[in-house]
Amino acid sequence: MSQQRPSLLTPDANPLDVLCRHFNVSRPVLPPGTGPDLPPTITLTPLARTHLPTHVLAVSPSHPTSTSTSTSTPAPLLLPIDAALYASGLRSELPLPTTSSPPQLSTQTSPPTLKLPLLPLTVPHPPTLALLLLFALGLEPVPPYHLLPAAAVEEFPNAAAMAQVLARAPNGLTELVRRNEGLWKNVLALGVRERGVVDTVGMVWGVTAEARRLRARANASAGR
């Protein structure tokens, strides 16, 4: 694991932006007109000369679902990573090409540029991968308050009480179910090594699933 830098993950922060800030780069963006075949490399703007990424992941869902009649493929989610940190934090191997150009930092241009290999990756739930990488790569701690409302976390470590509080929340449960289930599926699919991350995300998903069950039971009783 890396030496952890100061936490940037505030409650209202976007995990992708936080991941980019930890690696001192701008958000990766595919060049205009990029087709279904991804280019082998992508160019980013470095914000510093240290703590830079070595690769960019182009992340797509393992089991894509069609939500419209459109036949176009959604653009992949682009996430900067350090290959050594990835290998130390996750058992799932990166799809590294047999031949690949090393990262190329150019300070002769204005602004400077950083050219990195682009690696395709599929996971169960791409929207939560940036958050998981922050935890699994040791960039951010993984306390429950990042994943559950404060009122529920106040009951920690009583999982049953946490679920009861969450079930009574006036709104937001559906989104929490989607986010925490996706996060847990990514943990299982990628083989997170850090036991604390696995235990915390697993506990949070268990609490969320139980809250969903309690809410459904309450709604069923109210409808009788």
Phi, psi and omega in degrees: 000152180280164171287117189291132177274169180304142183295136176245357188272081175280163184303330183259009182279147173277121183304326179295317178297322179294317178300316179296321180293322177298326180263008173056046177223160171287166176300131176293139179222132177290146178300147177304140178084006178296128181272196180294334178274115183288145174290157181287339182224165177216147183252130180242166173259114177286142178260351178201181181252002180236165180054040181272153178285166177251339182212167170236130176273136172253100194261129176232160179289143178296323181232082183298143178242143180268120179253002179208178179275358181291140178265000181288146180269128180301147178295142179292156174277129185257124185229125176284142178215164170252122187299323180292318177295320179300313182295327180282337184258341186225140179281332179294128184279146175288145178280066183288135177290157180295326175232130183211140177285138177291163176305140182236108177264122179246121177256007181274349180258164178231112359286167176300160180231155178227114181261122186232151172296143179252122186244123175286141179213138175247139178220162180300323187218086181306323184301336181258004185291322179300317179297316180296320179298323177302320179283311188291331179272003178075020180276332181221147173289164184237060175286156183300335185291349173284343191239350181222156176298153183302322182299324178286320182295334178300338179270357180301136010261019180283096185297322181296317179292323177299317180295321180296316178297316181295322180296331182271356180299138185294333180201169176096352184293320181301316180293322178295320178301313181297314183291311186286330173293316178297320178298316181294319178297323177293321176303312181292319184291324185265348178068061179298131184277324186290116185298324180297323178293314180300313182295317182292313180295322177296318177297316181296319178294321177299318178296317182295316179296322178292322176298319177299318179296317179296320179296316180297320179293320178295320179294322178295319180293323181290335182273357179286000000 
